[in-house]
Amino acid sequence: MTGTTRSSNGLDDRRKRLLFRCWHRGTREMDLILGRFADAEIGNLSDDELTQLETLLEEADPDLYAAITGDKVLAAEVIGPLFARIKAFPIADREV
């Protein structure tokens, strides 16, 4: 699988932008990790969680990937409950 399985129909503009940004990171690994998470969760995220996601998306792909794999620790203001959910998101079917 190489792209979104979720339509952006019915999403507000903020969620549409975030869904797009999650699938267009610049590296395939991060596209798949964040894109699949966004496909599954974007419609259910609170405003605070959307803000957390926006903050995460400002991080460079190599740094964010290293943090997700446990090879790096990001600043406390970047990581939080949403980061933990992304990190714990099931990876069994990921092509990473």
NORBEL-V452487 format. One record per pair of residues at least 12 apart in sequence whose ideal C-beta (glycine too) atoms are under 7 Angstrom apart, sorted by sequence separation. I is the first residue (numbers start at 1). J is the second residue. D is the distance in whole Angstrom. If there is no record, write none. Layout:
I_J_D + I_J_D
This chain:
22_34_4 + 23_35_4 + 6_19_7 + 22_35_5 + 4_19_7 + 22_37_7 + 59_74_7 + 22_38_4 + 68_86_7 + 4_23_5 + 19_38_5 + 59_78_6 + 68_87_5 + 3_23_7 + 18_38_7 + 56_78_6 + 19_42_5 + 55_78_6 + 18_42_6 + 15_42_5 + 56_83_6 + 15_43_7 + 52_80_5 + 53_82_6 + 52_82_4 + 4_35_6 + 11_42_7 + 30_61_5 + 11_43_7 + 18_50_7 + 6_39_4 + 49_82_5 + 5_39_5 + 27_61_5 + 30_64_6 + 4_39_6 + 18_53_6 + 26_61_6 + 30_65_6 + 33_68_6 + 14_50_6 + 18_54_7 + 21_57_5 + 25_61_6 + 29_65_6 + 37_86_5 + 37_89_5 + 36_94_7 + 33_94_7 + 32_94_6 + 32_95_6 + 33_96_7 + 32_96_5 + 29_96_5 + 1_95_7
